[in-house]
């Protein structure tokens, strides 16, 4: 008796959907970067982000996050 083999995905077709400008290769590069980052590198990256004068870090209530995301997406075009 032969057992049925599990269904295989077609090679080359990525089932995931990515935001504009991203693809599987770019996402994997980001994952690799952060998974291989030392604690000291992560701290330095976070400190640099807070020190960047061109951006602002804000605390907003969770229930407003979807509205803020929509506003940012609308502004980005």
C-alpha distances in whole Angstrom, upper triangle without the diagonal:
4,7,10,12,16,18,21,25,26,28,32,32,33,32,36,39,42,46,48,48,45,42,39,41,44,42,40,44,45,42,43,47,47,44,46,49,51,53,57,55,54,57,59,57,58,62,62,61,63,66,65,68,66,64,65,62,63,61,61,59,56,56,58,55,54,57,58,55,56,59,58,56,58,61,58,58
4,7,9,12,15,17,21,23,24,28,28,30,29,32,36,38,42,44,45,42,38,35,37,40,39,37,40,42,39,40,43,44,41,43,46,48,50,54,52,51,54,56,54,55,59,59,57,60,63,62,65,63,61,61,59,60,59,58,57,53,54,55,53,51,54,55,52,53,56,55,52,55,57,55,55
4,6,9,12,15,19,21,23,26,26,27,26,29,33,36,39,41,42,39,36,33,35,38,36,34,37,39,36,37,40,40,38,40,43,45,47,51,49,48,51,53,51,52,55,56,54,57,59,59,62,60,58,58,56,56,55,54,53,49,50,52,49,47,51,52,49,49,53,52,49,52,54,52,52
4,7,9,12,15,17,20,23,23,24,23,26,29,32,36,38,39,36,33,30,32,35,33,32,35,37,34,35,39,39,36,39,42,44,46,49,48,46,50,51,49,50,53,54,52,55,57,56,59,57,55,55,53,54,53,52,51,47,47,49,46,45,48,49,46,46,50,49,46,49,51,49,48
4,6,9,12,15,16,20,20,21,20,23,27,30,33,35,36,33,29,26,29,32,30,28,32,33,31,31,35,35,33,35,38,41,43,46,44,43,46,48,46,47,50,50,49,52,54,53,56,54,52,53,51,51,50,50,49,45,46,47,44,43,46,47,43,44,48,46,44,46,49,46,46
4,6,10,13,15,18,17,18,17,20,23,26,30,32,33,30,26,23,26,29,27,25,29,30,28,29,32,32,30,32,36,38,40,43,41,40,43,45,43,43,47,47,45,48,51,50,53,51,49,49,47,47,47,46,45,41,42,43,40,39,42,43,40,40,44,43,40,43,45,43,42
4,7,10,12,15,14,15,14,17,21,24,27,30,30,27,24,21,24,27,25,24,28,29,27,28,32,32,30,32,36,38,40,43,41,40,43,45,42,43,46,46,44,47,50,49,51,49,47,48,46,46,46,45,44,40,41,42,39,37,40,41,38,38,42,40,38,40,43,40,40
4,6,9,12,11,12,12,15,19,22,25,27,28,25,21,18,21,24,22,21,25,26,24,25,29,30,28,30,33,36,38,41,39,37,41,42,40,40,44,44,42,45,48,46,49,47,45,46,44,45,44,44,43,40,40,41,38,36,40,40,36,37,40,39,36,39,41,38,38
4,6,9,8,9,9,12,15,18,22,24,24,21,18,15,18,21,20,19,22,24,22,24,27,28,26,29,32,35,37,39,37,36,39,40,37,38,42,41,40,43,45,43,46,44,42,43,42,42,42,41,41,37,38,39,36,34,37,37,33,34,37,36,33,35,37,35,34
4,6,6,9,10,13,16,18,22,23,23,21,17,15,17,21,20,19,23,25,24,25,28,29,28,30,33,36,38,41,38,37,41,41,38,39,43,42,40,44,46,44,47,44,42,44,43,44,44,43,43,39,40,40,37,35,38,38,34,35,38,36,33,35,37,35,34
4,6,8,10,13,16,18,22,22,22,19,16,13,15,18,18,17,20,22,22,22,25,27,26,28,31,34,36,39,36,35,39,39,36,38,41,40,39,42,44,42,45,43,41,43,42,43,43,43,43,40,41,41,37,35,38,38,34,35,38,36,33,35,37,34,33
4,6,10,12,14,15,19,19,19,16,13,11,12,16,16,15,18,20,20,21,24,25,25,26,29,33,35,37,34,33,37,37,34,36,39,38,36,40,41,39,42,39,38,40,39,40,41,41,41,38,39,39,35,34,36,36,32,32,35,33,30,33,34,31,30
4,6,9,11,13,16,17,17,15,12,10,13,16,15,16,18,20,20,21,24,25,25,27,30,33,35,37,34,33,37,37,34,35,39,37,35,39,41,39,41,39,37,38,38,39,39,38,39,35,36,36,33,31,33,33,29,30,32,31,28,30,32,29,28
4,6,8,10,14,15,15,12,9,8,11,13,12,13,16,17,17,18,21,22,22,24,26,30,32,34,31,30,33,34,31,32,35,34,32,35,38,36,38,36,34,35,34,35,35,35,35,32,33,33,29,27,30,30,26,27,30,28,25,28,29,26,26
4,7,10,13,15,17,14,11,10,13,15,14,15,18,19,18,20,23,23,23,26,28,31,33,35,32,31,34,35,32,32,36,35,33,36,38,36,39,36,34,35,34,34,34,33,33,30,30,31,27,25,28,29,25,25,28,27,24,27,29,26,26
4,6,10,13,14,11,9,8,12,13,11,12,16,16,15,18,20,20,20,23,25,28,30,32,29,27,31,32,28,29,32,32,29,32,34,33,35,32,30,31,30,31,31,30,30,27,27,27,24,22,25,25,21,22,25,23,21,24,26,23,23
4,7,9,11,9,8,9,13,13,11,14,16,16,16,19,21,21,22,25,26,29,30,32,30,27,30,31,28,28,31,30,28,30,33,31,33,30,28,29,28,29,29,28,28,25,25,25,22,20,22,22,18,19,22,20,17,20,22,19,19
4,6,8,6,6,8,11,10,9,12,14,13,14,17,18,18,20,22,23,27,28,30,27,25,28,28,24,25,28,27,24,27,30,27,29,27,25,26,25,26,27,26,27,24,25,24,20,19,21,20,17,17,20,18,15,18,20,17,17
4,6,6,8,11,13,11,10,14,15,14,15,19,19,19,21,24,24,27,28,30,26,24,27,27,23,23,27,25,22,25,27,25,26,24,22,23,23,23,24,24,25,22,23,21,18,16,18,17,14,14,16,14,11,14,16,13,13
4,6,8,12,13,12,12,15,16,15,18,20,20,21,23,25,26,29,30,31,28,26,28,28,24,25,28,26,23,26,28,25,26,23,22,23,24,25,26,26,27,25,25,24,20,19,20,19,15,15,17,14,11,14,15,12,11
4,7,11,11,9,10,14,14,13,16,18,18,19,22,23,23,27,28,29,26,24,27,26,23,23,26,24,22,25,26,24,25,22,21,23,24,25,27,27,29,27,28,26,22,21,23,21,17,18,19,16,14,16,17,13,13
4,7,8,6,7,10,11,10,13,15,15,16,18,20,21,25,26,27,24,22,25,25,21,22,26,24,22,25,27,24,26,23,22,24,24,26,27,27,28,26,27,26,22,21,23,22,18,19,21,18,16,19,19,16,16
4,6,5,6,9,10,11,12,14,16,17,18,20,21,25,27,28,25,24,27,27,23,25,28,26,24,28,30,27,30,27,26,28,27,29,30,30,31,28,30,29,25,24,26,25,21,22,24,21,19,22,23,19,20
4,6,5,6,9,10,10,12,14,16,16,18,20,24,26,27,24,23,27,27,24,25,28,27,25,29,31,29,31,29,28,29,29,30,31,31,32,29,31,30,26,25,28,27,23,24,27,24,22,25,26,22,23
4,6,5,6,9,10,11,12,15,15,16,18,22,24,26,23,22,25,25,22,24,27,26,25,28,30,28,31,28,27,29,29,31,32,32,34,31,33,32,28,28,30,29,25,27,28,25,23,27,27,24,24
4,5,5,6,9,10,11,13,14,15,17,20,22,24,20,19,23,22,19,21,24,22,21,24,26,24,27,25,24,26,25,27,29,29,31,29,30,29,26,25,27,26,22,24,25,22,21,24,24,20,22
4,5,5,6,9,10,11,12,14,15,19,21,23,20,18,21,22,18,20,23,22,20,24,26,24,27,25,23,25,24,26,27,27,28,26,28,27,23,23,25,24,20,23,24,21,20,23,24,21,22
4,5,5,6,9,10,10,12,14,18,20,22,19,18,22,22,19,21,24,23,22,25,27,26,29,27,26,27,26,28,29,30,31,28,30,30,26,26,29,27,24,26,28,25,24,27,28,24,26
4,5,5,6,9,10,11,12,16,18,20,16,16,20,19,17,19,22,21,20,23,25,24,27,25,24,26,25,28,29,30,31,29,32,31,27,27,30,28,25,27,28,25,24,27,27,24,26
4,5,5,6,8,10,11,14,16,18,14,13,17,17,14,16,19,18,17,20,22,21,24,23,21,23,22,24,25,26,28,26,28,27,24,24,27,24,21,24,25,22,21,25,25,22,24
4,5,5,6,8,10,14,15,17,15,13,17,18,15,17,20,20,19,22,24,23,27,25,24,25,23,25,26,27,28,25,28,28,24,25,27,26,23,25,27,24,23,27,27,24,26
4,6,5,6,8,12,15,16,14,13,17,18,15,17,21,20,20,23,25,24,28,27,25,27,25,28,28,30,31,29,32,31,28,28,31,29,26,29,31,27,27,30,30,27,29
4,6,5,6,10,12,14,11,10,14,14,12,14,17,17,16,20,21,21,24,24,22,24,23,25,26,28,30,28,31,30,27,28,30,28,25,28,29,26,26,29,29,26,28
4,5,5,9,10,12,10,8,12,13,11,12,16,16,15,18,20,20,24,23,21,22,21,23,24,25,27,25,28,28,24,26,28,26,24,27,28,25,25,29,28,26,28
4,6,8,10,13,11,10,14,15,14,15,18,19,19,21,23,24,27,27,25,26,24,26,26,28,29,27,30,30,26,28,31,29,26,29,31,28,28,32,31,29,31
4,6,10,12,10,10,14,14,14,16,18,19,19,22,23,24,27,27,26,27,25,28,28,30,32,30,33,33,30,31,34,31,29,32,33,30,30,34,34,31,33
4,7,8,6,6,10,11,10,12,15,15,16,18,20,20,24,25,23,24,22,25,26,28,30,28,32,32,28,30,32,30,28,31,32,29,29,33,32,30,32
4,5,5,6,9,10,11,12,14,15,17,19,20,21,25,26,25,25,23,26,27,29,31,30,33,33,30,32,34,32,30,34,34,31,32,36,35,32,35
4,5,5,6,9,10,11,12,14,15,17,18,20,24,25,23,23,21,24,24,27,28,28,31,31,28,31,33,30,29,33,33,30,32,35,34,32,35
4,5,5,6,9,10,11,12,14,16,16,18,22,23,22,23,21,24,25,28,30,29,33,33,30,32,34,31,30,34,34,31,32,36,35,33,36
4,5,5,6,9,10,10,12,14,15,16,20,21,20,21,20,23,24,27,29,29,32,31,28,31,32,30,28,32,32,29,30,33,32,30,33
4,5,5,6,9,10,11,13,14,16,19,20,18,19,17,20,21,24,26,25,28,28,25,27,29,26,25,29,29,26,27,31,29,27,31
4,5,5,6,9,10,11,12,14,18,19,18,18,16,19,20,23,25,25,28,28,25,28,30,27,26,30,29,27,28,32,30,29,32
4,5,5,6,9,10,10,12,16,17,17,17,16,20,21,24,27,27,30,29,27,29,31,27,27,30,30,27,28,31,30,28,31
4,5,5,6,9,10,11,14,15,14,15,14,18,19,22,25,25,28,27,24,26,28,24,23,27,26,23,25,28,26,24,28
4,5,5,6,9,10,13,15,13,13,11,14,16,19,22,21,25,24,21,24,25,22,21,25,25,22,24,27,25,24,27
4,5,5,6,9,12,14,13,13,12,15,17,20,23,24,27,26,23,26,27,24,24,27,26,24,26,29,27,26,29
4,5,5,6,10,11,11,12,12,16,18,21,25,25,28,26,24,26,27,24,23,27,26,22,24,27,25,24,27
4,5,5,9,10,8,9,9,13,15,18,21,22,25,23,20,23,23,20,19,23,22,19,21,24,22,20,24
4,6,8,10,8,8,7,11,13,17,20,21,24,22,20,23,23,20,20,23,22,20,22,25,23,22,26
4,6,9,9,9,10,14,16,20,23,24,27,25,23,26,26,23,23,26,24,22,24,27,24,23,27
4,6,6,8,10,14,17,20,23,24,27,24,22,25,25,21,21,24,22,19,22,24,21,20,24
4,6,7,10,13,17,20,23,25,27,24,23,25,25,21,21,24,22,19,22,23,20,20,24
4,7,10,13,17,19,23,24,26,23,21,23,22,19,19,21,19,16,18,20,17,16,20
4,7,10,13,15,19,20,22,19,18,20,19,15,16,18,16,13,16,18,15,15,19
4,6,10,12,16,18,20,17,16,18,18,14,15,18,16,14,17,19,16,17,20
4,7,10,13,15,17,15,14,17,17,13,14,18,16,14,17,20,18,18,22
4,6,10,12,14,12,11,15,14,11,13,16,15,14,17,19,18,18,22
4,7,9,12,10,10,14,14,12,14,17,16,15,18,20,20,21,24
4,6,8,7,7,11,11,9,12,14,14,14,17,19,19,20,23
4,6,6,7,10,11,10,13,15,15,16,18,20,21,22,24
4,5,5,8,10,10,11,14,15,16,17,19,20,21,24
4,6,7,8,10,11,13,14,16,17,19,20,22,23
4,6,5,6,9,10,11,12,14,16,17,18,20
4,5,5,6,9,10,10,12,14,15,16,18
4,5,5,6,9,10,10,12,14,15,17
4,5,5,6,9,10,11,12,14,15
4,5,5,6,9,10,11,12,14
4,5,5,6,9,10,10,12
4,5,5,6,9,10,11
4,5,5,6,9,10
4,5,5,6,9
4,5,5,6
4,5,5
4,5
4
